């Protein structure tokens, strides 16, 4: 019987993968925009879940890919945040 730790790591990995795939589905079907907080948060949390799973299983290529995916999402969230602030400042003038 698998340990509770393994079950948790597997669940986190599958949820992460599902988040990434669902974000891509929504983007591809014009349900969300690529520069939206929703899309970027889904990618960030999805990548984090896959990183945890990949690290546990020592799947280094998957870990590296998803660590980069995570970093891209962080930068994208920062940029979206800046754009929202600029738009807000512009509208207040």
N, C-alpha and C positions, 0 to 999 in steps of 0.2 A: 504494500500500500504506500502511495507517495506521501511524503511528509507535508505538513501544513505549509512549510516554507516553499516547497516546490509548487504546490497548488497555487499559492499566492503569486509567485513569480510567473507562472504560466498564465494566470488570469490577467495580470498586469500587462504581459506581453501581447496577449490576444486583444485586450481592450485597446492597447496602443495601436496595434495594427489596424483594428476596426476604425479607430478615430481617423487615422491617416487616409484609409481607403474611403471612408464616408466623406471626409473633407474634399477629397479629389472628385468624388462623385458629384457632390453639391456644386463645386466649381465648374465642372465639365457640363453640368446641366443648367448653368446660369441661375442657380438658386442663391449663391453667395458670390461676393467679389473676392478676388485674390488679395486685395489690399484691405480686407475687412478684419476687424478684431476676431470675429468668430473663426474664420478660416485659419488665421495664424495661431490662435490659441489651440485649435484642434490639432494642428501640426505639431505644436510645441509639446502638448501633453501626450500625443500619440508617439512622438519620437522618444520622449522620456520613458514611456512604458516599454518600448522596444529596446532601448538602451539598457534598462534594468534587466530585462530578460536575456539579452545578448551577453551582457557582462556576467550574469550568473552561469550561463552555459559556455562562456569563454568563446563566443562566436565573434571574433575580432573584426572581420569585414563588416558584419551587420552592425556591430557596436560603433565602428568608425563612421559608417554611412549615416546612422541615425544620430550620432553626436553632432555631425556636420549639419544634418537636417534640423536638429534642435537649435544650433547656433544661428542658422539662417532664419528660423522663426523668431528668435530673440531680436535679431537685427530688424527684421520686417515689422515686428510689433513696435519697436522703438520708432521706426520711420512712420508708421501709421499714427502713432501717438503724436509725433511732431506735426504731421499734416493736419490732424484734428485741431491741435492747438493753434496752428497758423490760421486755419479757416475761421476758428472762433475769434481770434484776435482781429482778423480782417473784417469780420461781420460786425464787430463791436465799434469799429471806427466810423 
